[in-house]
Each structure stands twice: as structure tokens, then as C-alpha cells.
Amino acid sequence: MPTLFLREPHGMWKAIHPGATPTTLLGPESPVEPAAPVDSSACVLTRWRGHAEWAVVVPPATRVIVNETPVTTGLRLLCHRDALRVAGGPPVFFSTEEPARVEPFEGAAEPLHCPRCRTEIVAGDAVVRCPACGLLHHQREERPCWTYAPTCAGCDQPTDPQAGPQWSPEDL
């Protein structure tokens, strides 16, 4: 799930999680405030054909700039930390950072072991895949390997479920 960062009037950054469905970037219910009225019929943020990539789809009459380059083809794939300006409005930053979440393990062809407790992870186990390095950790009541320590067993990704995004536009 991507995140859009918008600067609020008091100067703080607001994180918006558009979800897995296309999100209109212009219009009455959109998170982006354009500098001037525009036709918002098709300017959307969407997952590109069901893949992990995200794209902004831009109608011909709308001006969208990504990282100071105008989108002239009607479509632009987005990357982590891209800066978007829609219709001359304020900058909006795009992030692909995913929060850590507990999911059932579907199994693997080769045995996998938890880097924290060193026991095998089997199909059906509740696990967390580190959003930074991809390591799988157990996360169930009797074996809370993900939240056992303040960071992932393989990198410095915080394991606190309330930690929020690790990147924000303030880091630029």
C-alpha cells in the first residue's frame, strides 16, 4: 500500500494511504488541492496492471510534474520518494514503504527458518515479512519473534507496530 505525503497548513506532513484501488488525485474527494480548477476526470494513482508498480494516469489537459519533469505521455510509473505536482498545486510525495503486517505463511519449496528463534516456519504460521529486508519472522502469541526486539533480526527496521512510516519528506 503506497503513501502520499501532503503538507498541512501548519507545516506538518500528513500521510494518506490510498489503498489498493485507483485513487483520484484531483476532484472534490481527492487529497490533492490544485492551484487552479482543472478537469479531473482521469488523473488517478493506480497499481499498474496488478503488479507491484504504481502509476499516475494523466488526462491530456491536466499538467502533472513528477520530479520536476512533466508527464507528457499520459502515464508515469512512480518510485519511492517521487515528488508530484498536480495542476500547479503544492508538492505531494509518493512512498512505496509498506507497513509490517502479520499474515499466514503459505509455505515454501525449501524449509525456511525464523532468524530470531531459529525454528522452522511452516505453512499456516503467523509471520511478518520485514518491509525493509524481507526476512520472515514468527509473530504469534507463543512465539512473538517479530516484536521480541526493537528491530528486525536482519536490519534496523523498527518492529513496533505503532512506529508508522520510516521515511517522510522531511528526510529530503
C-alpha atoms as a printed R data frame, in Angstrom:
    type eleno elety resid chain resno       x       y       z
1   ATOM     1    CA   MET     A     1   0.000   0.000   0.000
2   ATOM     2    CA   PRO     A     2   1.551   3.306  -1.022
3   ATOM     3    CA   THR     A     3   1.564   6.512   0.981
4   ATOM     4    CA   LEU     A     4   1.038  10.064  -0.224
5   ATOM     5    CA   PHE     A     5   2.543  12.807   1.917
6   ATOM     6    CA   LEU     A     6   0.835  16.209   1.792
7   ATOM     7    CA   ARG     A     7   1.971  19.282   3.726
8   ATOM     8    CA   GLU     A     8  -0.755  20.627   6.008
9   ATOM     9    CA   PRO     A     9  -1.269  24.395   6.576
10  ATOM    10    CA   HIS     A    10   0.613  24.249   9.907
11  ATOM    11    CA   GLY     A    11   3.657  22.750   8.160
12  ATOM    12    CA   MET     A    12   3.408  19.115   9.280
13  ATOM    13    CA   TRP     A    13   3.245  16.256   6.769
14  ATOM    14    CA   LYS     A    14   0.015  14.269   6.550
15  ATOM    15    CA   ALA     A    15   0.252  10.636   5.390
16  ATOM    16    CA   ILE     A    16  -2.603   9.331   3.243
17  ATOM    17    CA   HIS     A    17  -2.856   5.643   2.357
18  ATOM    18    CA   PRO     A    18  -4.818   5.361  -0.886
19  ATOM    19    CA   GLY     A    19  -5.156   1.579  -0.638
20  ATOM    20    CA   ALA     A    20  -5.096  -0.974  -3.425
21  ATOM    21    CA   THR     A    21  -7.754   0.649  -5.611
22  ATOM    22    CA   PRO     A    22  -7.292   3.586  -8.007
23  ATOM    23    CA   THR     A    23  -7.346   6.938  -6.186
24  ATOM    24    CA   THR     A    24  -8.431  10.164  -7.849
25  ATOM    25    CA   LEU     A    25  -5.738  12.799  -7.394
26  ATOM    26    CA   LEU     A    26  -7.988  15.674  -8.482
27  ATOM    27    CA   GLY     A    27 -11.613  16.434  -7.668
28  ATOM    28    CA   PRO     A    28 -13.949  17.053  -4.727
29  ATOM    29    CA   GLU     A    29 -12.875  13.961  -2.738
30  ATOM    30    CA   SER     A    30  -9.197  13.944  -3.687
31  ATOM    31    CA   PRO     A    31  -6.300  14.514  -1.281
32  ATOM    32    CA   VAL     A    32  -4.567  16.986  -3.648
33  ATOM    33    CA   GLU     A    33  -5.616  20.640  -3.846
34  ATOM    34    CA   PRO     A    34  -4.837  22.051  -7.333
35  ATOM    35    CA   ALA     A    35  -3.716  25.659  -7.762
36  ATOM    36    CA   ALA     A    36  -6.421  26.242 -10.390
37  ATOM    37    CA   PRO     A    37  -9.644  24.490 -11.479
38  ATOM    38    CA   VAL     A    38  -8.960  21.517 -13.753
39  ATOM    39    CA   ASP     A    39 -10.856  18.712 -15.461
40  ATOM    40    CA   SER     A    40 -10.281  15.850 -13.031
41  ATOM    41    CA   SER     A    41 -11.958  13.091 -14.996
42  ATOM    42    CA   ALA     A    42  -8.972  10.754 -15.225
43  ATOM    43    CA   CYS     A    43  -5.990  11.854 -13.135
44  ATOM    44    CA   VAL     A    44  -5.569   8.846 -10.846
45  ATOM    45    CA   LEU     A    45  -2.967   6.968  -8.855
46  ATOM    46    CA   THR     A    46  -3.301   3.261  -9.589
47  ATOM    47    CA   ARG     A    47  -1.496  -0.057  -9.307
48  ATOM    48    CA   TRP     A    48  -0.080  -0.835 -12.735
49  ATOM    49    CA   ARG     A    49  -1.940  -3.875 -14.107
50  ATOM    50    CA   GLY     A    50  -1.996  -5.691 -10.770
51  ATOM    51    CA   HIS     A    51   1.774  -5.593 -10.322
52  ATOM    52    CA   ALA     A    52   3.735  -4.015  -7.506
53  ATOM    53    CA   GLU     A    53   4.386  -0.869  -9.551
54  ATOM    54    CA   TRP     A    54   2.258   2.245  -9.131
55  ATOM    55    CA   ALA     A    55   1.473   4.775 -11.825
56  ATOM    56    CA   VAL     A    56  -0.162   8.160 -12.221
57  ATOM    57    CA   VAL     A    57  -2.557   8.326 -15.187
58  ATOM    58    CA   VAL     A    58  -2.893  11.870 -16.532
59  ATOM    59    CA   PRO     A    59  -5.533  13.220 -18.949
60  ATOM    60    CA   PRO     A    60  -4.157  15.333 -21.835
61  ATOM    61    CA   ALA     A    61  -5.458  18.671 -20.495
62  ATOM    62    CA   THR     A    62  -4.005  18.244 -16.979
63  ATOM    63    CA   ARG     A    63  -0.492  19.300 -16.035
64  ATOM    64    CA   VAL     A    64   1.307  16.844 -13.749
65  ATOM    65    CA   ILE     A    65   5.012  17.097 -12.938
66  ATOM    66    CA   VAL     A    66   6.973  14.234 -11.369
67  ATOM    67    CA   ASN     A    67  10.426  15.130 -10.023
68  ATOM    68    CA   GLU     A    68  10.406  18.394 -11.996
69  ATOM    69    CA   THR     A    69   9.659  16.556 -15.291
70  ATOM    70    CA   PRO     A    70   6.226  16.999 -16.943
71  ATOM    71    CA   VAL     A    71   4.224  13.844 -17.625
72  ATOM    72    CA   THR     A    72   3.636  14.184 -21.362
73  ATOM    73    CA   THR     A    73   2.726  10.602 -22.269
74  ATOM    74    CA   GLY     A    74  -0.354  10.313 -20.049
75  ATOM    75    CA   LEU     A    75   1.246   7.662 -17.820
76  ATOM    76    CA   ARG     A    76   4.181   7.686 -15.437
77  ATOM    77    CA   LEU     A    77   5.373   4.826 -13.238
78  ATOM    78    CA   LEU     A    78   6.183   6.049  -9.744
79  ATOM    79    CA   CYS     A    79   9.110   5.235  -7.498
80  ATOM    80    CA   HIS     A    80   9.675   5.575  -3.775
81  ATOM    81    CA   ARG     A    81  10.138   9.260  -2.788
82  ATOM    82    CA   ASP     A    82   8.863  10.726  -6.090
83  ATOM    83    CA   ALA     A    83   7.644  14.336  -5.868
84  ATOM    84    CA   LEU     A    84   4.398  15.093  -7.738
85  ATOM    85    CA   ARG     A    85   2.842  18.455  -8.533
86  ATOM    86    CA   VAL     A    86  -0.689  18.190  -9.873
87  ATOM    87    CA   ALA     A    87  -2.088  21.169 -11.799
88  ATOM    88    CA   GLY     A    88   0.416  23.574 -10.247
89  ATOM    89    CA   GLY     A    89  -0.576  22.661  -6.698
90  ATOM    90    CA   PRO     A    90   1.725  22.013  -3.753
91  ATOM    91    CA   PRO     A    91   4.143  19.082  -3.888
92  ATOM    92    CA   VAL     A    92   2.881  15.664  -2.906
93  ATOM    93    CA   PHE     A    93   5.392  12.938  -2.154
94  ATOM    94    CA   PHE     A    94   4.832   9.279  -3.042
95  ATOM    95    CA   SER     A    95   6.233   6.434  -0.954
96  ATOM    96    CA   THR     A    96   6.152   2.701  -1.592
97  ATOM    97    CA   GLU     A    97   7.063   1.929   2.020
98  ATOM    98    CA   GLU     A    98   4.899  -0.897   3.331
99  ATOM    99    CA   PRO     A    99   3.996  -1.330   6.993
100 ATOM   100    CA   ALA     A   100   4.853  -4.636   8.638
101 ATOM   101    CA   ARG     A   101   1.774  -6.841   8.955
102 ATOM   102    CA   VAL     A   102   1.005 -10.289  10.296
103 ATOM   103    CA   GLU     A   103  -0.030 -12.773   7.599
104 ATOM   104    CA   PRO     A   104  -0.350 -16.545   7.358
105 ATOM   105    CA   PHE     A   105   2.688 -18.211   5.768
106 ATOM   106    CA   GLU     A   106   1.713 -20.049   2.604
107 ATOM   107    CA   GLY     A   107   4.680 -22.399   2.626
108 ATOM   108    CA   ALA     A   108   7.825 -22.678   0.516
109 ATOM   109    CA   ALA     A   109   9.608 -25.299  -1.581
110 ATOM   110    CA   GLU     A   110  12.668 -25.145   0.695
111 ATOM   111    CA   PRO     A   111  12.466 -25.026   4.511
112 ATOM   112    CA   LEU     A   112  12.645 -21.513   5.981
113 ATOM   113    CA   HIS     A   113  13.799 -20.702   9.498
114 ATOM   114    CA   CYS     A   114  12.942 -17.704  11.630
115 ATOM   115    CA   PRO     A   115  16.062 -15.547  12.094
116 ATOM   116    CA   ARG     A   116  15.092 -14.815  15.710
117 ATOM   117    CA   CYS     A   117  14.194 -18.241  17.192
118 ATOM   118    CA   ARG     A   118  15.865 -20.387  14.500
119 ATOM   119    CA   THR     A   119  12.907 -22.788  14.298
120 ATOM   120    CA   GLU     A   120  11.252 -23.704  11.011
121 ATOM   121    CA   ILE     A   121   8.457 -21.577   9.623
122 ATOM   122    CA   VAL     A   122   5.725 -23.875   8.323
123 ATOM   123    CA   ALA     A   123   2.617 -23.307   6.235
124 ATOM   124    CA   GLY     A   124  -0.106 -21.638   8.299
125 ATOM   125    CA   ASP     A   125   2.273 -19.977  10.788
126 ATOM   126    CA   ALA     A   126   1.534 -16.324  11.522
127 ATOM   127    CA   VAL     A   127   4.538 -14.387  10.209
128 ATOM   128    CA   VAL     A   128   5.730 -10.858   9.495
129 ATOM   129    CA   ARG     A   129   7.890 -10.147   6.444
130 ATOM   130    CA   CYS     A   130  10.231  -7.274   7.243
131 ATOM   131    CA   PRO     A   131   9.292  -4.435   4.891
132 ATOM   132    CA   ALA     A   132  12.950  -3.379   4.617
133 ATOM   133    CA   CYS     A   133  14.931  -6.606   4.138
134 ATOM   134    CA   GLY     A   134  12.227  -9.225   3.509
135 ATOM   135    CA   LEU     A   135  13.143 -11.669   6.287
136 ATOM   136    CA   LEU     A   136  10.228 -13.672   7.695
137 ATOM   137    CA   HIS     A   137   9.740 -13.780  11.479
138 ATOM   138    CA   HIS     A   138   7.186 -15.710  13.539
139 ATOM   139    CA   GLN     A   139   4.558 -13.489  15.153
140 ATOM   140    CA   ARG     A   140   2.064 -15.377  17.268
141 ATOM   141    CA   GLU     A   141   1.226 -15.325  20.951
142 ATOM   142    CA   GLU     A   142   3.574 -18.134  21.952
143 ATOM   143    CA   ARG     A   143   6.329 -17.012  19.576
144 ATOM   144    CA   PRO     A   144   6.354 -13.198  19.030
145 ATOM   145    CA   CYS     A   145   9.673 -13.180  17.192
146 ATOM   146    CA   TRP     A   146   8.982 -10.016  15.153
147 ATOM   147    CA   THR     A   147   8.178  -7.831  18.168
148 ATOM   148    CA   TYR     A   148  10.637  -9.565  20.533
149 ATOM   149    CA   ALA     A   149  13.343  -6.952  19.895
150 ATOM   150    CA   PRO     A   150  13.152  -3.276  18.887
151 ATOM   151    CA   THR     A   151  14.458  -4.002  15.364
152 ATOM   152    CA   CYS     A   152  14.344  -6.770  12.754
153 ATOM   153    CA   ALA     A   153  16.801  -9.636  13.217
154 ATOM   154    CA   GLY     A   154  18.393  -8.782   9.861
155 ATOM   155    CA   CYS     A   155  18.318  -4.975   9.615
156 ATOM   156    CA   ASP     A   156  17.455  -1.805  11.520
157 ATOM   157    CA   GLN     A   157  13.727  -1.793  10.635
158 ATOM   158    CA   PRO     A   158  11.738  -0.973  13.816
159 ATOM   159    CA   THR     A   159   9.369  -3.738  14.932
160 ATOM   160    CA   ASP     A   160   6.985  -1.556  16.953
161 ATOM   161    CA   PRO     A   161   3.545  -1.920  15.288
162 ATOM   162    CA   GLN     A   162   2.818   1.746  16.111
163 ATOM   163    CA   ALA     A   163   6.078   3.066  14.601
164 ATOM   164    CA   GLY     A   164   4.494   4.422  11.407
165 ATOM   165    CA   PRO     A   165   6.414   5.182   8.216
166 ATOM   166    CA   GLN     A   166  10.205   5.267   8.461
167 ATOM   167    CA   TRP     A   167  10.542   7.829   5.657
168 ATOM   168    CA   SER     A   168   8.930  11.224   5.292
169 ATOM   169    CA   PRO     A   169   9.598  14.216   3.017
170 ATOM   170    CA   GLU     A   170  11.407  15.865   5.954
171 ATOM   171    CA   ASP     A   171  14.285  13.461   5.157
172 ATOM   172    CA   LEU     A   172  14.904  15.162   1.784
